[in-house]
Structure formats: structure tokens, C-alpha cells
Amino acid sequence: LTIGDAGAEDTKIVFDGNAQDFHIGLDDSADSLTIGLGSTLGTTSHIVIDSTGAVTKPLQPAFLVKSGSTQSNYATATTHTVQFSGEVFDQNADYNTSTYTFTAPVTGRYQLSCALKINQIDKDSDYYQGTIVCSNTSVSIFNVRTAQVFNEDSTYYRWTVSMLVDMDANDTAYVTFRPQAGDATADINVNESLFSGFLVC
């Protein structure tokens, strides 16, 4: 079975459902095979396979954010939400730059990653704690006794973590930082602190 006549035109098969229509077809101008919502090719593409065999999912939830500015002099003995307000990208628009929170749009397994660069570390702070706070399972970025790691105040140190977590639809994830004691000197670096995530399966 051949669909199309080798002309410069799109061709498709439409699956006509009761509530939703779906299509699979050839986007001739892009030379790609697309699977998407609706009866019109390219209106809402869920999966795109290009001529090289690369597969993209334009609506797959994925985000990368960074600190919009240096966050300075965090009060001690307080858990602070890290203000990741600068979007690098937010595919599917699931990250809120006002609340600094990712909300899972569907139930699944999500890969969450965070890099926190802490400036002006006070070795007498007792401990520093960084966490990706999730609805089901929180992920520790670091939980460190500063005096056991640093023998003097440090200009900066960077910690990273990446973890696959189970999230239900509407579960949330955000990042916190807590300096326990000492002087309120710690800063979150503006350029090298990042938070990201995407739906794996």
C-alpha cells in the first residue's frame, strides 16, 4: 500500500475517534514522519521522526532553569526555597518561575537534576543542606558538616545530584537550601546553579 503519488504534498492517515482524532503522516516540506493530535498534519505533533532517523517529542515535559540573580546572605536556621526564576527552556510549560516549582503534568518517572554553587561558605555554619523537595520522595543534593569539609571559610563550592523519581500528576518539585548556623554570608551563584527535569517514561 502506497499513500501519496511522490508529489510535493503532505499525506496522512487519520484515526477518527469519538473524543479525539489522531493522525500519522508525512510532512513533505520537513521530510519527516509525524504522529499527532487532530486530523490536520502538523497542528499538534507528538512524535516527529526526521530523515536522519532522529526522534523528537515536541510536547514531552522538560525544563531547565537557573537563578535569575545572585541570592545573598541567607538567614541561618531557616530553610529557603531557591529562586530558580530564569527559564532556559520549559517545554510543555510545567515550571512556574514565580513559585520556583515544577508540577508534573502526568503520572510517570521523571529525571530531576540540580547543581548548586554556594558562594561565601562559612565553615562555622554547623551544616549546609540542599534538597530537591518532591511530593513523594525528596532528594538530598548535599548535607554536609562544613567544619569537617572546610578548614577555613571558602569562596565557593559546587554540589550536584541527579535522580529518577516517581511523580503523580500534579506532584511538585522545587529546591531548598538551609545554612544551619554561623554568619549569614552564603550566596547562591547566579550563573552556575541550575535545576532541570524531564519525563522519562
C-alpha positions in Angstrom: 0.0 0.0 0.0 1.4 3.4 -1.1 -0.1 6.6 0.2 0.7 9.6 -2.0 1.9 10.0 -5.5 5.5 11.1 -4.9 4.4 14.7 -5.4 5.4 17.6 -3.1 2.5 17.3 -0.8 1.7 16.1 2.7 0.0 12.7 3.1 -1.6 11.2 6.2 -3.8 8.6 7.8 -6.5 10.0 10.2 -7.8 7.9 13.1 -11.3 9.4 13.7 -12.2 8.9 17.4 -15.2 9.9 19.4 -13.5 12.4 21.6 -10.1 12.9 19.9 -8.7 12.4 16.4 -5.1 11.4 15.8 -3.0 11.3 12.6 0.2 9.7 11.3 1.6 11.2 8.2 4.4 12.6 6.0 5.3 16.3 6.4 6.7 16.7 3.0 8.2 20.2 3.5 10.1 19.0 6.5 10.7 15.5 5.2 9.5 14.0 8.5 7.1 11.4 9.7 4.8 12.8 12.4 2.3 11.3 14.8 0.0 13.9 16.4 -3.4 15.0 17.6 -6.2 16.1 15.3 -6.9 15.5 11.7 -4.6 18.2 10.3 -1.0 17.3 9.8 1.5 19.3 11.9 -1.1 21.1 14.0 -0.1 19.2 17.2 2.9 16.9 16.7 3.5 14.4 19.5 6.4 12.5 17.8 8.5 13.6 14.9 11.0 11.3 13.0 13.2 13.2 10.6 15.0 12.0 7.6 18.2 11.2 9.6 16.2 8.9 12.0 16.3 11.4 14.9 13.2 11.2 17.0 11.9 14.3 18.9 8.8 14.7 21.1 8.0 18.4 21.0 5.4 18.2 23.8 7.4 16.0 26.2 7.7 17.8 29.6 11.3 19.1 30.0 12.7 22.2 31.7 16.0 23.9 32.6 16.1 26.9 34.8 18.7 29.0 36.5 18.9 31.6 39.3 17.8 34.9 37.9 20.2 36.8 40.2 22.6 36.2 43.0 20.7 35.3 46.2 22.8 36.7 49.0 23.2 36.4 52.8 20.8 33.6 53.5 19.5 33.7 57.1 20.7 30.8 59.2 18.5 28.1 60.8 16.0 28.7 58.0 15.0 26.5 55.0 14.9 28.7 51.9 13.3 27.9 48.5 16.0 28.6 45.9 14.7 31.1 43.4 15.2 29.5 40.1 13.4 32.2 38.1 15.4 32.3 34.8 14.0 29.8 32.2 16.5 28.4 29.7 13.6 26.3 28.3 10.3 25.0 29.6 8.8 22.5 27.1 5.1 22.0 27.8 5.1 24.9 30.3 5.1 23.0 33.6 7.6 25.1 35.5 6.4 28.2 37.4 9.0 31.0 37.6 7.0 32.8 40.4 6.9 29.9 42.8 10.1 28.2 41.5 8.2 24.9 41.2 7.9 22.2 38.6 4.5 20.5 38.5 4.2 17.1 36.9 1.5 17.1 34.2 1.1 13.3 34.1 2.0 10.4 36.3 5.4 8.9 35.4 9.1 8.7 36.2 10.9 12.0 36.0 14.7 12.6 35.9 15.4 15.6 38.1 18.9 17.2 38.4 20.3 20.1 40.3 23.6 21.9 40.6 24.0 24.4 43.4 27.1 26.5 43.6 27.3 28.1 47.1 29.5 31.2 47.5 30.9 32.7 50.7 30.8 29.4 52.7 31.1 29.9 56.5 32.9 26.9 57.9 31.3 27.5 61.3 27.8 27.2 59.9 27.4 23.8 61.6 25.9 22.3 58.4 24.6 23.2 54.9 21.7 21.3 53.4 20.4 21.3 49.8 17.4 19.3 48.8 15.1 18.7 45.8 11.8 18.6 47.6 9.3 16.3 45.9 5.8 15.3 46.8 6.6 11.6 47.0 10.4 11.4 47.7 12.8 14.2 48.4 16.4 14.0 47.0 19.4 15.3 49.0 21.8 17.4 47.0 24.1 17.7 49.9 24.0 17.5 53.7 27.4 18.5 54.9 29.1 19.4 58.2 31.0 22.4 57.0 33.7 22.3 59.7 34.6 18.7 58.7 34.9 19.6 55.0 36.4 23.1 55.1 39.2 24.1 57.4 38.6 27.8 56.6 35.9 29.9 55.1 35.6 29.1 51.4 34.9 31.3 48.4 32.7 28.7 46.7 31.8 25.0 46.4 29.5 23.3 43.9 27.4 20.2 44.6 25.3 18.3 42.1 22.7 15.5 42.1 20.6 13.6 39.5 17.8 11.1 40.4 14.9 9.3 38.8 11.8 9.9 40.9 8.2 8.7 40.8 5.7 11.6 40.4 2.0 11.5 40.2 0.0 14.0 38.1 0.1 17.4 39.9 3.0 16.4 42.2 5.6 19.2 42.6 9.4 19.6 42.9 11.4 22.5 44.0 14.9 23.1 45.5 15.7 24.3 49.1 18.9 25.4 50.8 19.5 25.6 54.6 22.5 27.1 56.4 22.1 26.0 60.0 24.3 28.3 62.0 27.3 30.8 61.8 27.2 34.0 59.9 24.5 34.7 57.2 27.0 35.0 54.4 26.1 32.2 52.0 25.1 33.1 48.4 23.6 31.1 45.5 25.7 31.7 42.4 23.7 33.2 39.6 25.3 31.6 36.6 26.3 28.1 37.8 23.3 27.0 39.8 20.8 25.0 37.7 17.7 22.9 38.1 16.3 20.6 35.4 13.9 17.7 34.8 12.1 15.7 32.1 9.6 12.9 31.8 11.4 9.6 31.1 8.6 7.1 31.0 
